Amino acid sequence: MIISPALIFDLDGTLADTAPDLLGATNAVLAARGLARTDLDHLRHMVGFGAKALISQAMEAAGQPVTDPEIPPLIEIFLAHYREHIAEGTRLFAGVGETLDSLKRRGARLGVLTNKPQELTDLLLPRLGIADMFEEVYGAGRKPYTKPDPRIFHDVVGDMGGGPAAMIGDSVTDLNTARAAQVRCILFSHGYTPVPAASLGADLVLDDFASLPGALKDLELL
């Protein structure tokens, strides 16, 4: 019996442009400390490493670095704002819904692996209309480790029945996850990374979602 591939997707910067709503939550934290707001251009390079890292980077960029003990109350401000506004400006990237549907019809098994907190991931995916596309959804907090630890990748694939798999994302975190798990990696150029995706060394870099089925076929994953 041939097992269909498990295609594991990152969320922020890969499936959806979440930066507008993350910006609002980040600026709520900065405002609480009396600091100037940041903007989308700066924020996009901070996304993808989890809320703690995002807040730490934003505070440092604003000229007020924080220590680890100072971060929890700032995370609470961030999460409270983000929960309330989680899908106001967030949109799927062009072609995501159609491509996911096409992949499922071709027999692919789809999962999500993100460093966004599990609670927020579970809140956002239904709002975007794609929750039913995925067999498994892993966010931060579901396990005691996150990307790029390869154990989290193997866990989500294992819960989907094992077999061949690939990581599909937009950042060095996704690439490092794939490399550590010894699977193929496809990155999108439209994501959140201070380093251009094309220079990271992924198996393939794509500019749009419509190209994904063909790319997977080229890698013999579909």
ZIFENTA-V262099 format. One record per pair of residues at least 24 apart in sequence whose C-alpha atoms are under 8 Angstrom apart, sorted by the first residue. I is the first residue (numbers start at 1). J is the second residue. D is the distance in Angstrom with one decimal. If there is no record, write none. Layout:
# ZIFENTA-V262099
i=I j=J d=D
i=I j=J d=D
This chain:
# ZIFENTA-V262099
i=3 j=163 d=6.1
i=3 j=164 d=7.4
i=4 j=107 d=6.2
i=4 j=108 d=5.5
i=4 j=109 d=6.6
i=4 j=163 d=7.4
i=4 j=164 d=7.3
i=4 j=222 d=7.6
i=5 j=108 d=5.5
i=5 j=109 d=6.1
i=5 j=163 d=6.6
i=5 j=164 d=5.0
i=5 j=165 d=5.2
i=5 j=166 d=7.6
i=5 j=221 d=6.1
i=5 j=222 d=6.9
i=6 j=108 d=6.4
i=6 j=109 d=4.7
i=6 j=110 d=5.8
i=6 j=111 d=7.1
i=6 j=157 d=6.5
i=6 j=160 d=7.3
i=6 j=162 d=7.6
i=6 j=163 d=7.1
i=6 j=164 d=6.2
i=6 j=165 d=4.5
i=6 j=166 d=6.6
i=7 j=108 d=7.0
i=7 j=109 d=6.1
i=7 j=110 d=5.0
i=7 j=111 d=6.2
i=7 j=165 d=5.7
i=7 j=166 d=5.3
i=7 j=167 d=6.4
i=7 j=168 d=7.1
i=8 j=110 d=6.1
i=8 j=111 d=4.7
i=8 j=112 d=5.4
i=8 j=113 d=6.3
i=8 j=157 d=7.8
i=8 j=165 d=7.3
i=8 j=166 d=6.1
i=8 j=167 d=5.0
i=8 j=168 d=5.9
i=9 j=110 d=7.6
i=9 j=111 d=6.1
i=9 j=112 d=4.7
i=9 j=113 d=5.9
i=9 j=114 d=7.8
i=9 j=167 d=6.2
i=9 j=168 d=4.8
i=9 j=169 d=5.9
i=10 j=112 d=5.8
i=10 j=113 d=5.3
i=10 j=114 d=5.1
i=10 j=167 d=7.8
i=10 j=168 d=6.3
i=10 j=169 d=4.9
i=10 j=170 d=7.5
i=10 j=174 d=7.3
i=11 j=112 d=6.9
i=11 j=113 d=7.2
i=11 j=114 d=5.8
i=11 j=169 d=7.6
i=12 j=47 d=7.5
i=12 j=48 d=6.7
i=12 j=114 d=7.6
i=12 j=116 d=7.9
i=12 j=191 d=7.7
i=12 j=192 d=7.8
i=13 j=48 d=7.9
i=13 j=169 d=7.7
i=13 j=170 d=6.2
i=13 j=190 d=6.9
i=13 j=191 d=4.1
i=13 j=192 d=5.4
i=14 j=93 d=7.7
i=14 j=168 d=7.7
i=14 j=169 d=5.3
i=14 j=170 d=5.6
i=14 j=188 d=6.6
i=14 j=190 d=7.5
i=14 j=191 d=5.9
i=15 j=92 d=5.9
i=15 j=93 d=6.1
i=15 j=96 d=6.4
i=16 j=90 d=6.8
i=16 j=91 d=5.5
i=16 j=92 d=4.1
i=16 j=93 d=5.3
i=17 j=90 d=5.6
i=17 j=91 d=5.5
i=17 j=92 d=6.1
i=17 j=93 d=6.3
i=17 j=191 d=7.9
i=18 j=87 d=8.0
i=18 j=89 d=7.3
i=18 j=90 d=4.6
i=18 j=91 d=6.8
i=19 j=43 d=7.2
i=19 j=44 d=6.4
i=19 j=47 d=7.8
i=19 j=90 d=7.1
i=20 j=89 d=5.4
i=20 j=90 d=6.3
i=21 j=82 d=6.7
i=21 j=85 d=6.5
i=21 j=86 d=5.9
i=21 j=87 d=6.9
i=21 j=88 d=6.7
i=21 j=89 d=5.7
i=21 j=90 d=6.2
i=22 j=82 d=6.8
i=22 j=86 d=7.9
i=24 j=81 d=7.6
i=24 j=82 d=7.4
i=25 j=77 d=7.7
i=25 j=78 d=4.9
i=25 j=79 d=7.2
i=25 j=81 d=5.3
i=25 j=82 d=5.2
i=26 j=55 d=6.8
i=26 j=58 d=7.4
i=26 j=78 d=6.1
i=28 j=77 d=7.0
i=28 j=78 d=6.6
i=28 j=81 d=7.1
i=29 j=55 d=7.8
i=29 j=74 d=6.1
i=29 j=75 d=8.0
i=29 j=77 d=6.0
i=29 j=78 d=5.9
i=30 j=58 d=7.9
i=30 j=59 d=7.1
i=30 j=62 d=8.0
i=35 j=62 d=6.7
i=36 j=62 d=7.0
i=38 j=62 d=7.8
i=44 j=191 d=8.0
i=44 j=192 d=5.0
i=44 j=193 d=6.9
i=44 j=194 d=8.0
i=45 j=192 d=5.5
i=45 j=193 d=5.0
i=45 j=194 d=5.0
i=46 j=192 d=7.5
i=46 j=193 d=7.6
i=47 j=192 d=6.1
i=47 j=193 d=7.6
i=48 j=115 d=6.6
i=48 j=116 d=7.8
i=48 j=171 d=7.3
i=48 j=173 d=7.3
i=48 j=192 d=7.1
i=49 j=115 d=6.3
i=49 j=173 d=7.4
i=50 j=115 d=5.2
i=50 j=116 d=5.7
i=50 j=117 d=7.6
i=50 j=140 d=7.8
i=51 j=75 d=7.0
i=51 j=116 d=7.1
i=51 j=117 d=7.9
i=83 j=120 d=7.0
i=86 j=124 d=6.6
i=87 j=124 d=6.7
i=87 j=127 d=6.7
i=87 j=128 d=7.6
i=91 j=128 d=7.2
i=92 j=128 d=7.0
i=93 j=209 d=7.8
i=94 j=208 d=7.4
i=94 j=209 d=6.9
i=95 j=208 d=7.6
i=95 j=209 d=5.5
i=95 j=210 d=5.9
i=96 j=209 d=5.9
i=96 j=210 d=7.8
i=97 j=130 d=7.0
i=99 j=209 d=6.6
i=99 j=210 d=6.2
i=99 j=212 d=7.5
i=99 j=213 d=7.5
i=100 j=133 d=7.0
i=101 j=133 d=7.3
i=103 j=213 d=6.9
i=104 j=133 d=7.7
i=106 j=222 d=7.8
i=108 j=222 d=7.2
i=109 j=134 d=7.5
i=109 j=135 d=6.9
i=109 j=160 d=7.6
i=110 j=134 d=4.9
i=110 j=135 d=6.0
i=110 j=136 d=7.4
i=111 j=135 d=5.6
i=111 j=136 d=4.9
i=111 j=137 d=5.8
i=111 j=138 d=8.0
i=111 j=156 d=7.4
i=111 j=157 d=8.0
i=111 j=160 d=7.9
i=112 j=136 d=6.4
i=112 j=137 d=4.6
i=112 j=138 d=5.9
i=112 j=139 d=7.9
i=113 j=137 d=6.2
i=113 j=138 d=4.8
i=113 j=139 d=6.1
i=113 j=153 d=7.4
i=113 j=156 d=7.5
i=114 j=138 d=6.3
i=114 j=139 d=5.0
i=114 j=140 d=6.8
i=114 j=147 d=7.5
i=115 j=139 d=5.5
i=115 j=140 d=4.9
i=115 j=146 d=6.3
i=115 j=147 d=6.6
i=116 j=140 d=5.6
i=117 j=141 d=6.2
i=118 j=142 d=6.5
i=135 j=160 d=6.6
i=136 j=160 d=6.7
i=147 j=173 d=6.6
i=147 j=174 d=7.2
i=147 j=177 d=5.8
i=148 j=173 d=5.7
i=148 j=174 d=6.7
i=148 j=176 d=5.7
i=148 j=177 d=4.1
i=148 j=178 d=7.9
i=148 j=180 d=7.4
i=149 j=177 d=6.2
i=149 j=180 d=7.2
i=150 j=177 d=5.6
i=150 j=178 d=7.4
i=150 j=180 d=5.4
i=150 j=181 d=4.8
i=151 j=181 d=7.6
i=153 j=177 d=7.2
i=153 j=178 d=8.0
i=153 j=181 d=6.8
i=154 j=181 d=7.1
i=164 j=221 d=7.7
i=165 j=221 d=7.8
i=170 j=197 d=6.8
i=171 j=197 d=6.7
i=172 j=197 d=7.8
i=172 j=200 d=6.7
i=175 j=200 d=7.6
i=175 j=201 d=8.0
i=175 j=202 d=6.4
